[in-house]
């Protein structure tokens, strides 16, 4: 969590090849970036998580799109250091707490967000943030200031500062951070920029 707080952005790797994942990790590490999530629906996800954790021990490498206890076991077996879910599954949260694994469950409504936090979430992934935007994060901070929120979906270079100003503890970014045009062309210098 300390290294995440220094650069509170989760880079989301979804459907990238193993080699692209390693090159992305190298490029981002050089910028001081330190947290990557590989989604469970990525082909070869277990090997990718394991290799990223082995090759880049200074990175926080986690698993995303974890929806079931079975997926959680695969992710942890591969070496995931944190877990992100798009939904609220009490069994996943409970297992993570029992094993001292940071968990960021997905929630949308104030009731879901509060429930996730009450169950012991490290922070709550507000997903999809695109639909209600920065104002929603700010509004949640009024009655729920104790909850660490990580908006995901729709966070971009153009609005990231607004999310932090609204009280976000971090953000999740996929294609707006890890641009496919740069990755597909092998322009990792451009990705770093």
C-alpha positions in Angstrom: 0.0 0.0 0.0 2.9 2.4 0.7 4.2 2.1 -2.9 0.6 2.4 -4.2 0.1 5.6 -2.3 3.2 7.1 -3.9 1.7 6.6 -7.3 -2.0 5.8 -6.8 -2.8 4.6 -10.3 -3.7 1.0 -11.1 -2.7 0.2 -14.7 -5.1 -2.4 -16.1 -3.7 -5.0 -18.5 -6.5 -6.7 -20.3 -6.1 -9.0 -23.3 -2.4 -8.1 -23.8 0.1 -10.8 -24.9 2.6 -11.9 -22.3 5.4 -10.2 -24.1 3.5 -6.9 -24.3 2.7 -7.1 -20.6 6.4 -7.5 -19.8 7.4 -4.6 -22.1 4.6 -2.4 -20.6 5.8 -3.2 -17.1 9.4 -2.2 -18.0 8.3 1.0 -19.6 6.0 2.0 -16.7 8.5 1.1 -14.0 11.0 3.6 -15.5 8.4 6.3 -14.8 8.0 5.6 -11.1 4.7 3.8 -11.8 4.3 0.7 -9.6 0.9 -1.0 -9.7 -0.4 -3.3 -12.5 -3.5 -5.4 -12.6 -3.9 -8.3 -15.0 -7.5 -9.2 -15.6 -8.5 -12.8 -15.2 -10.0 -12.9 -18.7 -6.6 -12.3 -20.3 -5.3 -15.4 -22.1 -2.4 -16.9 -20.1 -3.2 -14.7 -17.1 -1.7 -17.1 -14.5 1.7 -17.3 -16.3 1.7 -13.5 -16.9 1.0 -12.7 -13.2 3.7 -15.1 -12.1 6.3 -13.8 -14.5 5.5 -10.2 -13.8 5.9 -10.8 -10.1 9.1 -12.7 -10.6 10.7 -10.4 -13.1 9.6 -7.1 -11.4 9.5 -7.8 -7.7 9.4 -4.0 -7.0 6.0 -3.8 -8.7 2.6 -4.4 -7.2 1.2 -7.1 -9.4 -2.4 -8.0 -8.9 -5.3 -9.8 -10.5 -8.5 -8.1 -11.8 -11.9 -9.2 -12.9 -11.9 -11.7 -10.1 -15.6 -12.7 -9.7 -15.5 -16.1 -7.9 -13.6 -17.9 -5.2 -12.3 -20.3 -7.9 -10.8 -17.4 -9.8 -9.4 -16.0 -6.6 -7.6 -19.2 -5.9 -6.1 -19.2 -9.4 -5.0 -15.6 -9.0 -3.4 -16.1 -5.6 -1.8 -19.4 -6.8 -0.2 -17.4 -9.7 1.3 -14.9 -7.2 -1.2 -11.9 -7.3 -0.3 -9.5 -4.5 -3.7 -7.8 -4.6 -7.2 -8.5 -5.9 -9.7 -6.3 -7.8 -13.3 -7.3 -8.6 -15.9 -5.7 -10.8 -18.6 -6.9 -8.4 -19.2 -7.3 -4.7 -18.6 -11.0 -3.7 -18.4 -11.4 0.1 -16.6 -14.8 -0.2 -13.8 -13.2 -2.2 -13.4 -10.3 0.3 -13.5 -12.7 3.3 -10.8 -14.9 1.8 -8.6 -12.0 1.0 -9.0 -10.6 4.6 -8.2 -14.1 6.0 -5.0 -14.2 3.9 -4.0 -10.6 4.4 -4.3 -9.8 0.7 -5.4 -6.2 -0.2 -8.8 -6.4 -2.0 -10.5 -3.7 -4.0 -14.1 -4.9 -4.7 -16.2 -3.2 -7.3 -19.3 -1.4 -6.2 -21.5 1.4 -7.6 -24.3 2.5 -5.3 -23.7 4.0 -1.9 -25.2 0.9 -0.3 -22.8 -1.4 -2.2 -19.9 0.8 -1.5 -20.6 1.0 2.2 -21.2 -2.8 2.3 -17.8 -3.5 0.6 -16.1 -1.2 3.1 -17.9 -2.7 6.0 -16.8 -6.2 4.9 -13.1 -5.1 5.1 -12.2 -3.8 1.6 -8.8 -2.1 1.5 -10.5 0.4 -0.8 -13.6 0.3 -3.0 -13.4 0.3 -6.8 -16.2 2.6 -8.0 -17.1 1.0 -11.3 -18.0 2.2 -13.8 -17.0 5.7 -13.0 -17.8 6.9 -16.5 -21.5 7.0 -15.9 -21.6 9.4 -13.0 -18.2 11.0 -13.2 -16.2 13.2 -10.8 -19.3 14.7 -9.2 -20.4 11.3 -7.9 -17.1 10.7 -6.2 -17.3 14.1 -4.5 -20.9 13.5 -3.5 -19.9 10.1 -1.9 -17.3 11.9 0.2 -19.9 13.9 2.1 -21.7 11.0 3.9 -18.9 8.4 3.5 -15.6 10.3 4.0 -13.9 7.3 5.7 -14.2 5.1 2.6 -11.2 5.0 0.2 -12.5 5.1 -3.3 -10.8 4.1 -6.5 -12.9 5.2 -9.5 -12.3 3.0 -12.6 -13.7 3.2 -16.1 -13.6 6.6 -17.8 -10.5 8.0 -16.0 -8.3 9.8 -18.4 -5.4 12.2 -18.6 -8.0 15.0 -19.0 -9.9 14.2 -15.8 -7.6 12.4 -13.5 -6.7 15.5 -11.5 -10.4 16.2 -11.0 -10.9 12.7 -9.5 -8.1 13.2 -7.0 -9.5 16.7 -6.1 -12.9 15.1 -5.5 -11.3 12.8 -2.9 -10.4 9.6 -4.8 -7.7 7.6 -3.0 -6.5 6.2 -6.4 -7.8 5.5 -9.8 -7.8 2.5 -12.2 -6.9 3.2 -15.8 -6.9 0.8 -18.8 -6.8 2.0 -22.4 -6.4 5.7 -21.5 -3.1 4.9 -19.8 -2.0 1.9 -21.8 -2.8 3.1 -25.3 -3.3 0.3 -27.8 -1.9 2.3 -30.7 1.4 2.7 -28.9 1.6 -0.9 -27.7 0.6 -2.3 -31.1 3.3 -0.3 -32.8 5.9 -1.2 -30.2 6.3 2.5 -29.2 7.2 1.9 -25.5 9.0 5.3 -25.4 5.7 6.9 -26.4 4.0 4.9 -23.7 6.4 6.1 -21.1 5.9 9.7 -22.2 
